[in-house]
Amino acid sequence: MQTRLAAVPSDPAGEASDTPGEGEMSNPGPTSGQILEAIGAALSDEPGSLEPVRQLAGRLGVSDSALVGILRSVGEHSLAPEDLVETLADITLRHRELIGRLRSWCSPDTSETGGLLEQAREAVETGDFDLADRLLGQVEAQELEAAEQAAAV
């Protein structure tokens, strides 16, 4: 029996919705077999091999390039097929959390902060979530320090 990852309904802006979508029952999440196929495609250098990744990215509500990075990382860890669904669900949630943190910084106050935010966006897009988390932590620390300095004046 193959385990399934729940399909993630999205709103038109691409953000995850808290309410189930109309087609959720008719569009169940991917199976471990489909995830394995997408991992194989992500690890392949063959042109045109990314169709399984594109399909999975659409179902999970993440970008193709982020999912390629995620799948390559998952593929390098040689997980058992029964662990793939849970692992991918965890990684997808982390991706969404980082996207939410990025969106909370609409207009940075400094060019240094803006540079860090751009680097964090690139890290999220390539699936390097540890780097993105560190960069966002730096942005948050800089902004907190700036707010404390402004309050002290």
N, C-alpha and C positions, 0 to 999 in steps of 0.2 A: 504494500500500500504506500502511495506517495503522499507526503505531507504537502499542504498548500500554504503559501503566504497570502494573506488577505490582500486583495486588490485595494488600492488606495484611491478613493474618489477624490477628485480635485475640482476646484472652482475654475472659472475661465482664466483667472490670473495665474493659475498654476500652483496655488497654495492648497495644502491638504485641508480637507473639510472635516469638521467634527461630526457631521451627520452622514449616515449611509447614503450612497448614491442610488438612484433608481435602478441602475443596471448592475448593482453590486452582486446580487445573487446569480445573475446570468453571466457575469464576468468574474469568476473566481480567480484568486491569485495564482501565480505560477507554481508548478510542481517542482520537486527537487530535480526531476529529469530535465525540465525546461531550464532550470538554473544551470545545471551541468552543461547543457548545450550552449548557453550564453557564455559561460566561463571558457569553454573551448573556442568559441568565436572571438572572445576578447584576447585570448592568448595566441590566436592565429595571426599570421602575417599575410594571409591571402586576401586579395582585393575582393570587396563585396561580401566578406564573411560576417559582417557585423549586423546582419538583419535580425538574428535572434536577440542581440543586445538592444537594438532599437525597439523591438516589440516589448521586451521586458522593461526597458526604461519608461516607455509610455504607460505601462500597467502600474509601475511603481511611483510614477510622478517625479522622476529624477532625469537629469540630462544624460544624453548618450555618453558624453565624454566622462562624466562623473561615474557612471555605471561601469564603464570600461576599467577605470582605475580601481573601483571597488571589486569588480570581478577578478581582476588580475591579482589583487591582494588576497582575496578568498581562495583563488586557485593555487596560489603559492603555499597555502597552509595545509593542503591536502586533507580537507575536512571529509568526514564520512557523509554520504548523501543524506542521511537522516538529520544531520546537523546544519545542512545548507540553508534550509528555510528560516530557521531561527536566527542564524548568523546574519543572513541577508536582511532580515527584518530589523535586527539590532543596528546594523550599519545604515540602513535606510532611515531609521529614526534619528540616528546621530547626524546624518546628512541634513535632515529637515531642521533639527535643532540649530545647527550651524548656519543654515540659510536664514532662520529666524533671527539669530543674533546679528548676522550681516545686515538684514533689512532694518534692524533697529537703529542703525547708524546711517541715516539718510544723507546728512550733509556734515562731513567732518569739519572740525574747527581749524585744524592745522594741516599743512601739506604733509608733515611727517605722519600724522594719523591717517590721512588719505592714502598715502603710499602703503601703509600697513594694511589698510582695508582692501586695497587692490590686490596685494599679495595674498591676503586671506581668501578673497574671492577666487583667485586662481588656484589656490590650494584645495578649496572645496570642489572646484570644477574638475580637478584632476584626481580627486578622491584621497588627497593627503590630509586627512582630518586632524591628525595630531598637530601638524604644522599650522593649520587653520585655527585650531583651538589656542595654540600658543600666541599666534599673531593677534587674535581677538582679545586675549588676555592682556596683551601689551597695550592695545588701543584702549581697553576699559581702564587700565591702570593710569595711562596718560590723561585720559579725560577726567578721572577722579582727582588726580593730582592738580590738574588745571582748575577744576571746580573748587577744590579746597583753597588754592592760592587766591582765586577770585573772591571767595568768601572771607578770607583773611584781610583783604584790602579795605 
